[in-house]
Amino acid sequence: MNKTITTFGRIIFAIPMAAFGLMHFTSAAMMAQYVVPKWMPAPELLVYLTGAVLIASAIRFI
């Protein structure tokens, strides 16, 4: 029972993380314009990198 609850919790935690990672890829231009500070170099690349890290983290949780 305890292992089932732990597995369920990890999956529930990973689903939004993966969804947010996919959102970084689908709306990278908008996020680069509004979310990343102007002084940071290559804002769109940083958005893609953040999305990749979120997806990798979601995979690792599962």
MOPAC internal coordinates of N, CA, C and O (Angstrom, degrees):
PM7 1SCF
backbone

  N    0.0000 0     0.00 0     0.00 0    0    0    0
  C    1.4619 1     0.00 0     0.00 0    1    0    0
  C    1.5263 1   110.99 1     0.00 0    2    1    0
  O    1.2310 1   120.20 1   134.57 1    3    2    1
  N    1.3145 1   117.23 1   -45.43 1    3    2    1
  C    1.4604 1   120.82 1  -177.36 1    5    3    2
  C    1.5300 1   111.44 1   -64.11 1    6    5    3
  O    1.2310 1   120.06 1   139.59 1    7    6    5
  N    1.3416 1   117.50 1   -40.41 1    7    6    5
  C    1.4634 1   120.75 1   178.48 1    9    7    6
  C    1.5264 1   110.73 1   -64.99 1   10    9    7
  O    1.2310 1   120.26 1   143.59 1   11   10    9
  N    1.3155 1   117.11 1   -36.41 1   11   10    9
  C    1.4609 1   121.37 1   178.30 1   13   11   10
  C    1.5225 1   111.03 1   -64.22 1   14   13   11
  O    1.2310 1   120.63 1   136.72 1   15   14   13
  N    1.3128 1   116.40 1   -43.28 1   15   14   13
  C    1.4641 1   120.22 1   179.34 1   17   15   14
  C    1.5252 1   110.76 1   -66.31 1   18   17   15
  O    1.2310 1   120.40 1   139.42 1   19   18   17
  N    1.3258 1   116.83 1   -40.58 1   19   18   17
  C    1.4613 1   120.80 1   179.13 1   21   19   18
  C    1.5262 1   110.80 1   -63.89 1   22   21   19
  O    1.2310 1   120.21 1   135.68 1   23   22   21
  N    1.3075 1   117.20 1   -44.32 1   23   22   21
  C    1.4655 1   120.92 1   178.84 1   25   23   22
  C    1.5209 1   110.71 1   -63.82 1   26   25   23
  O    1.2310 1   120.49 1   136.41 1   27   26   25
  N    1.3191 1   116.66 1   -43.59 1   27   26   25
  C    1.4595 1   121.13 1   178.20 1   29   27   26
  C    1.5339 1   110.64 1   -60.86 1   30   29   27
  O    1.2310 1   120.13 1   136.62 1   31   30   29
  N    1.3149 1   117.35 1   -43.38 1   31   30   29
  C    1.4603 1   121.25 1   178.98 1   33   31   30
  C    1.5196 1   112.45 1   -63.33 1   34   33   31
  O    1.2310 1   120.35 1   139.11 1   35   34   33
  N    1.3219 1   116.94 1   -40.89 1   35   34   33
  C    1.4740 1   119.56 1   178.28 1   37   35   34
  C    1.5175 1   111.47 1   -64.51 1   38   37   35
  O    1.2310 1   120.47 1   139.89 1   39   38   37
  N    1.3209 1   116.70 1   -40.11 1   39   38   37
  C    1.4648 1   119.94 1   179.23 1   41   39   38
  C    1.5195 1   110.62 1   -67.28 1   42   41   39
  O    1.2310 1   120.29 1   136.29 1   43   42   41
  N    1.3190 1   117.05 1   -43.71 1   43   42   41
  C    1.4688 1   120.78 1   178.93 1   45   43   42
  C    1.5271 1   110.67 1   -62.56 1   46   45   43
  O    1.2310 1   119.82 1   145.30 1   47   46   45
  N    1.3183 1   117.95 1   -34.70 1   47   46   45
  C    1.4596 1   121.81 1   177.90 1   49   47   46
  C    1.5254 1   111.20 1   -72.45 1   50   49   47
  O    1.2310 1   120.00 1   145.53 1   51   50   49
  N    1.3343 1   117.61 1   -34.47 1   51   50   49
  C    1.4613 1   121.84 1  -175.08 1   53   51   50
  C    1.5280 1   113.07 1   -78.80 1   54   53   51
  O    1.2310 1   119.71 1   150.90 1   55   54   53
  N    1.3192 1   118.17 1   -29.10 1   55   54   53
  C    1.4754 1   120.77 1  -176.32 1   57   55   54
  C    1.5286 1   112.17 1   -60.58 1   58   57   55
  O    1.2310 1   118.61 1   128.73 1   59   58   57
  N    1.3361 1   120.26 1   -51.27 1   59   58   57
  C    1.4740 1   118.51 1   178.18 1   61   59   58
  C    1.5240 1   112.52 1   -64.58 1   62   61   59
  O    1.2310 1   120.63 1   145.95 1   63   62   61
  N    1.3185 1   116.40 1   -34.05 1   63   62   61
  C    1.4618 1   119.23 1   179.25 1   65   63   62
  C    1.5308 1   110.62 1   -62.91 1   66   65   63
  O    1.2310 1   120.27 1   136.86 1   67   66   65
  N    1.3149 1   117.09 1   -43.14 1   67   66   65
  C    1.4662 1   121.21 1   177.29 1   69   67   66
  C    1.5239 1   110.57 1   -66.29 1   70   69   67
  O    1.2310 1   120.30 1   140.59 1   71   70   69
  N    1.3263 1   117.03 1   -39.41 1   71   70   69
  C    1.4705 1   120.44 1   178.83 1   73   71   70
  C    1.5281 1   110.75 1   -63.45 1   74   73   71
  O    1.2310 1   120.24 1   137.20 1   75   74   73
  N    1.3284 1   117.15 1   -42.80 1   75   74   73
  C    1.4671 1   119.99 1   178.24 1   77   75   74
  C    1.5234 1   110.53 1   -65.22 1   78   77   75
  O    1.2310 1   120.16 1   143.38 1   79   78   77
  N    1.3185 1   117.30 1   -36.62 1   79   78   77
  C    1.4678 1   120.54 1   176.60 1   81   79   78
  C    1.5134 1   111.38 1   -63.32 1   82   81   79
  O    1.2310 1   120.32 1   137.32 1   83   82   81
  N    1.3322 1   117.00 1   -42.68 1   83   82   81
  C    1.4646 1   120.13 1   177.69 1   85   83   82
  C    1.5268 1   111.34 1   -65.34 1   86   85   83
  O    1.2310 1   120.27 1   144.26 1   87   86   85
  N    1.3252 1   117.08 1   -35.74 1   87   86   85
  C    1.4647 1   120.07 1   176.99 1   89   87   86
  C    1.5234 1   111.63 1   -63.46 1   90   89   87
  O    1.2310 1   120.46 1   147.31 1   91   90   89
  N    1.3227 1   116.72 1   -32.69 1   91   90   89
  C    1.4589 1   119.65 1   177.13 1   93   91   90
  C    1.5291 1   110.85 1   -63.70 1   94   93   91
  O    1.2310 1   120.48 1   146.54 1   95   94   93
  N    1.3354 1   116.69 1   -33.46 1   95   94   93
  C    1.4574 1   119.42 1   178.91 1   97   95   94
  C    1.5246 1   112.63 1   -80.49 1   98   97   95
  O    1.2310 1   119.98 1   146.62 1   99   98   97
  N    1.3183 1   117.64 1   -33.38 1   99   98   97
  C    1.4667 1   119.47 1  -176.44 1  101   99   98
  C    1.5244 1   112.83 1   -80.37 1  102  101   99
  O    1.2310 1   119.84 1   154.17 1  103  102  101
  N    1.3203 1   117.90 1   -25.83 1  103  102  101
  C    1.4678 1   119.62 1  -179.38 1  105  103  102
  C    1.5310 1   110.94 1  -130.76 1  106  105  103
  O    1.2310 1   121.21 1  -132.53 1  107  106  105
  N    1.3215 1   115.30 1    47.47 1  107  106  105
  C    1.4703 1   120.66 1  -176.64 1  109  107  106
  C    1.5217 1   112.16 1   -65.26 1  110  109  107
  O    1.2310 1   119.82 1   140.38 1  111  110  109
  N    1.3174 1   117.95 1   -39.62 1  111  110  109
  C    1.4621 1   120.01 1  -177.66 1  113  111  110
  C    1.5277 1   111.28 1   -64.46 1  114  113  111
  O    1.2310 1   120.50 1   138.11 1  115  114  113
  N    1.3246 1   116.64 1   -41.89 1  115  114  113
  C    1.4555 1   120.04 1   179.37 1  117  115  114
  C    1.5268 1   110.76 1   -66.36 1  118  117  115
  O    1.2310 1   120.54 1   135.88 1  119  118  117
  N    1.3264 1   116.58 1   -44.12 1  119  118  117
  C    1.4644 1   119.63 1   179.94 1  121  119  118
  C    1.5217 1   111.29 1   -65.19 1  122  121  119
  O    1.2310 1   120.35 1   142.14 1  123  122  121
  N    1.3196 1   116.94 1   -37.86 1  123  122  121
  C    1.4600 1   120.06 1   179.45 1  125  123  122
  C    1.5247 1   110.94 1   -64.61 1  126  125  123
  O    1.2310 1   120.79 1   147.06 1  127  126  125
  N    1.3086 1   116.10 1   -32.94 1  127  126  125
  C    1.4546 1   120.30 1  -177.88 1  129  127  126
  C    1.5291 1   112.17 1   -78.07 1  130  129  127
  O    1.2310 1   120.11 1   140.84 1  131  130  129
  N    1.3394 1   117.39 1   -39.16 1  131  130  129
  C    1.4631 1   120.00 1  -171.40 1  133  131  130
  C    1.5293 1   115.10 1  -105.91 1  134  133  131
  O    1.2310 1   119.77 1   154.51 1  135  134  133
  N    1.3133 1   118.05 1   -25.49 1  135  134  133
  C    1.4593 1   120.37 1  -172.38 1  137  135  134
  C    1.5236 1   112.36 1   -99.59 1  138  137  135
  O    1.2310 1   120.36 1   137.92 1  139  138  137
  N    1.3259 1   116.92 1   -42.08 1  139  138  137
  C    1.4665 1   120.92 1  -177.21 1  141  139  138
  C    1.5267 1   108.87 1   -78.69 1  142  141  139
  O    1.2310 1   120.04 1   -47.28 1  143  142  141
  N    1.3351 1   117.53 1   132.72 1  143  142  141
  C    1.4706 1   119.43 1   178.15 1  145  143  142
  C    1.5311 1   112.06 1   -60.17 1  146  145  143
  O    1.2310 1   120.77 1   -30.41 1  147  146  145
  N    1.3194 1   116.14 1   149.59 1  147  146  145
  C    1.4690 1   121.65 1  -175.60 1  149  147  146
  C    1.5283 1   112.59 1   -64.17 1  150  149  147
  O    1.2310 1   120.07 1   151.60 1  151  150  149
  N    1.3292 1   117.47 1   -28.40 1  151  150  149
  C    1.4610 1   120.16 1  -174.93 1  153  151  150
  C    1.5332 1   112.93 1   -79.85 1  154  153  151
  O    1.2310 1   119.72 1   171.20 1  155  154  153
  N    1.3251 1   118.13 1    -8.80 1  155  154  153
  C    1.4647 1   120.68 1  -178.95 1  157  155  154
  C    1.5265 1   110.35 1   -83.79 1  158  157  155
  O    1.2310 1   120.37 1   -43.00 1  159  158  157
  N    1.3315 1   116.90 1   137.00 1  159  158  157
  C    1.4616 1   119.77 1   179.95 1  161  159  158
  C    1.5330 1   111.78 1   -76.22 1  162  161  159
  O    1.2310 1   120.66 1   -30.47 1  163  162  161
  N    1.3038 1   116.34 1   149.53 1  163  162  161
  C    1.4695 1   124.53 1   176.64 1  165  163  162
  C    1.5235 1   112.26 1    49.06 1  166  165  163
  O    1.2310 1   119.99 1  -115.59 1  167  166  165
  N    1.3359 1   117.63 1    64.41 1  167  166  165
  C    1.4688 1   119.11 1  -175.68 1  169  167  166
  C    1.5245 1   114.03 1   -62.62 1  170  169  167
  O    1.2310 1   119.88 1   143.58 1  171  170  169
  N    1.3222 1   117.84 1   -36.42 1  171  170  169
  C    1.4618 1   119.12 1  -178.73 1  173  171  170
  C    1.5355 1   110.85 1   -69.25 1  174  173  171
  O    1.2310 1   120.34 1   143.17 1  175  174  173
  N    1.3069 1   116.95 1   -36.83 1  175  174  173
  C    1.4609 1   120.74 1   176.31 1  177  175  174
  C    1.5311 1   110.58 1   -62.91 1  178  177  175
  O    1.2310 1   120.44 1   140.48 1  179  178  177
  N    1.3195 1   116.76 1   -39.52 1  179  178  177
  C    1.4599 1   120.63 1   178.15 1  181  179  178
  C    1.5246 1   111.88 1   -65.02 1  182  181  179
  O    1.2310 1   120.54 1   144.39 1  183  182  181
  N    1.3241 1   116.57 1   -35.61 1  183  182  181
  C    1.4716 1   120.19 1   177.35 1  185  183  182
  C    1.5253 1   109.86 1   -66.64 1  186  185  183
  O    1.2310 1   120.04 1   135.93 1  187  186  185
  N    1.3181 1   117.52 1   -44.07 1  187  186  185
  C    1.4668 1   120.56 1   177.56 1  189  187  186
  C    1.5227 1   111.01 1   -62.90 1  190  189  187
  O    1.2310 1   120.49 1   138.59 1  191  190  189
  N    1.3155 1   116.67 1   -41.41 1  191  190  189
  C    1.4605 1   120.86 1   179.45 1  193  191  190
  C    1.5255 1   110.84 1   -63.14 1  194  193  191
  O    1.2310 1   120.42 1   137.08 1  195  194  193
  N    1.3128 1   116.80 1   -42.92 1  195  194  193
  C    1.4635 1   120.86 1   178.17 1  197  195  194
  C    1.5312 1   110.86 1   -63.46 1  198  197  195
  O    1.2310 1   120.35 1   139.18 1  199  198  197
  N    1.3186 1   116.94 1   -40.82 1  199  198  197
  C    1.4634 1   120.46 1   177.22 1  201  199  198
  C    1.5220 1   111.98 1   -62.62 1  202  201  199
  O    1.2310 1   120.64 1   138.93 1  203  202  201
  N    1.3199 1   116.37 1   -41.07 1  203  202  201
  C    1.4676 1   120.00 1   178.53 1  205  203  202
  C    1.5225 1   111.07 1   -64.98 1  206  205  203
  O    1.2310 1   120.47 1   140.19 1  207  206  205
  N    1.3286 1   116.70 1   -39.81 1  207  206  205
  C    1.4680 1   120.22 1   178.79 1  209  207  206
  C    1.5327 1   110.64 1   -66.07 1  210  209  207
  O    1.2310 1   119.96 1   140.39 1  211  210  209
  N    1.3113 1   117.68 1   -39.61 1  211  210  209
  C    1.4668 1   120.67 1   177.82 1  213  211  210
  C    1.5269 1   111.35 1   -63.41 1  214  213  211
  O    1.2310 1   120.19 1   136.52 1  215  214  213
  N    1.3137 1   117.24 1   -43.48 1  215  214  213
  C    1.4616 1   120.46 1   179.50 1  217  215  214
  C    1.5249 1   110.79 1   -66.79 1  218  217  215
  O    1.2310 1   120.43 1   137.88 1  219  218  217
  N    1.3367 1   116.79 1   -42.12 1  219  218  217
  C    1.4636 1   119.87 1   177.42 1  221  219  218
  C    1.5234 1   111.57 1   -62.78 1  222  221  219
  O    1.2310 1   120.49 1   141.95 1  223  222  221
  N    1.3112 1   116.67 1   -38.05 1  223  222  221
  C    1.4724 1   120.09 1   177.48 1  225  223  222
  C    1.5176 1   111.51 1   -66.58 1  226  225  223
  O    1.2310 1   120.27 1   140.53 1  227  226  225
  N    1.3098 1   117.10 1   -39.47 1  227  226  225
  C    1.4676 1   120.34 1   178.18 1  229  227  226
  C    1.5214 1   110.42 1   -63.75 1  230  229  227
  O    1.2310 1   120.65 1   138.28 1  231  230  229
  N    1.3142 1   116.37 1   -41.72 1  231  230  229
  C    1.4749 1   119.93 1   178.22 1  233  231  230
  C    1.5247 1   110.02 1   -63.54 1  234  233  231
  O    1.2310 1   120.69 1   139.41 1  235  234  233
  N    1.3094 1   116.30 1   -40.59 1  235  234  233
  C    1.4580 1   120.59 1  -179.03 1  237  235  234
  C    1.5326 1   111.59 1   -66.29 1  238  237  235
  O    1.2310 1   119.73 1   144.69 1  239  238  237
  N    1.3040 1   118.11 1   -35.31 1  239  238  237
  C    1.4654 1   119.99 1   178.13 1  241  239  238
  C    1.5175 1   111.91 1   -66.43 1  242  241  239
  O    1.2310 1   120.74 1   145.39 1  243  242  241
  N    1.3155 1   116.19 1   -34.61 1  243  242  241
  C    1.4661 1   119.51 1  -179.91 1  245  243  242
  C    1.5093 1   108.11 1   -78.33 1  246  245  243
  O    1.2310 1   120.10 1   180.00 1  247  246  245

